[in-house]
Every structure is written in C-alpha cells, then in structure tokens.
Amino acid sequence: MILKRKSKAGRLSKGDIFVEIAPSKKGDGIKLDIQSSQKKLYGKAIEKTIKGIIREFDIKDALISVTDDGALDFVVRARTEAAILEAMGVNQK
C-alpha cells in the first residue's frame, strides 16, 4: 500500500501513544523513531508491534515517529492502524 499524506493519531498523555506517519520516497524503506518513557523495558515490543502492522498493510516506505507514555499493546495497535488508514486516505466516518 502507498501512503498518500502525513497523518497522526493518539495523544501525548499518560497511558497513550502519539503516532505520526508520513510517506517517503520509493526505496527508502521504513524509518521508525521511538521515544518512550519505558523504552528500556518495552521499546523492542513497541517496535515489533508497529513493524508487524506495517507488514500487515504491506507498506514498504514510510517515516514513522512515535512518542509513548506507557500505552498498552492494544493502544499501540489501534493508534498505528488509525494513522496508517488516515495516511492512505481511507474515510473512517
């Protein structure tokens, strides 16, 4: 899938995650930047979850930035999926 525009999902609050995703040039691959208050403990799990969702959507090139403040896995998944769908131009209303 190809991303059409930059998008974001989530909030910068405790127990949540803020996900920003933007298209990048073809062949650039996935660039993922994770900022988290719990990065030492959960950084790899957050990365695994996000990269898994990226694979599910078959996205090859994107810039992804996340700021986490203790979000549970289901929140990470929901926010990432919401940002991707918005970036793809899917109307969720």
C-alpha positions as CSV (number, residue, x, y, z in Angstrom):
1,M,0.0,0.0,0.0
2,I,1.1,3.5,-0.7
3,L,0.7,6.3,1.8
4,K,-0.9,9.5,0.3
5,R,-0.2,12.0,3.1
6,K,1.1,12.7,6.5
7,S,-1.1,11.7,9.4
8,K,-1.2,11.3,13.1
9,A,-3.2,9.5,15.8
10,G,-3.2,9.4,19.6
11,R,-2.4,11.9,22.3
12,L,0.6,12.9,24.4
13,S,-0.8,11.7,27.7
14,K,-0.2,9.0,30.3
15,G,-1.2,5.6,29.1
16,D,-1.3,6.7,25.4
17,I,0.9,6.9,22.4
18,F,1.2,9.5,19.7
19,V,1.9,8.1,16.2
20,E,2.9,10.2,13.2
21,I,3.4,8.6,9.8
22,A,4.4,10.2,6.5
23,P,5.1,8.8,3.1
24,S,8.8,8.6,2.0
25,K,10.5,8.1,-1.4
26,K,10.2,4.7,-3.0
27,G,13.1,2.5,-1.9
28,D,13.8,4.5,1.3
29,G,12.2,1.7,3.4
30,I,10.7,2.1,6.9
31,K,12.3,4.6,9.2
32,L,10.9,4.2,12.8
33,D,11.8,6.6,15.6
34,I,10.5,5.6,19.1
35,Q,10.5,7.9,22.1
36,S,9.2,6.3,25.2
37,S,9.4,6.8,29.0
38,Q,9.6,3.0,29.1
39,K,11.9,2.4,26.1
40,K,14.4,0.3,28.0
41,L,11.6,-2.1,29.2
42,Y,9.2,-2.0,26.2
43,G,11.0,-0.4,23.3
44,K,11.5,-3.7,21.4
45,A,7.9,-4.8,22.0
46,I,6.6,-1.4,20.7
47,E,8.9,-1.7,17.6
48,K,7.7,-5.3,17.0
49,T,4.1,-4.3,17.2
50,I,4.4,-1.4,14.8
51,K,6.6,-3.2,12.3
52,G,4.0,-6.1,12.3
53,I,1.2,-3.7,11.5
54,I,3.3,-2.1,8.8
55,R,3.8,-5.6,7.2
56,E,0.1,-6.3,7.5
57,F,-0.7,-3.2,5.5
58,D,2.2,-4.1,3.1
59,I,3.8,-0.6,3.5
60,K,7.3,-0.5,2.1
61,D,8.3,3.1,2.5
62,A,7.4,5.4,5.4
63,L,8.7,7.7,8.1
64,I,7.2,6.8,11.5
65,S,7.6,8.7,14.7
66,V,6.1,7.6,18.0
67,T,6.0,9.1,21.4
68,D,4.9,6.6,24.0
69,D,3.9,7.2,27.7
70,G,3.0,3.7,28.9
71,A,0.5,2.7,26.3
72,L,-0.7,-0.9,26.3
73,D,-0.2,-3.1,23.2
74,F,-3.8,-2.8,22.1
75,V,-3.5,1.0,22.2
76,V,-0.2,0.9,20.2
77,R,-2.0,-1.2,17.6
78,A,-5.1,1.0,17.4
79,R,-3.2,4.3,17.1
80,T,-0.8,2.9,14.5
81,E,-3.7,1.5,12.4
82,A,-5.6,4.7,12.7
83,A,-2.6,6.8,11.5
84,I,-2.0,4.4,8.6
85,L,-5.6,4.4,7.4
86,E,-5.7,8.2,7.6
87,A,-2.4,8.4,5.6
88,M,-3.9,6.1,3.0
89,G,-6.9,8.3,2.6
90,V,-9.4,5.8,3.9
91,N,-12.5,7.6,5.2
92,Q,-13.4,6.1,8.6
93,K,-16.5,8.1,9.3
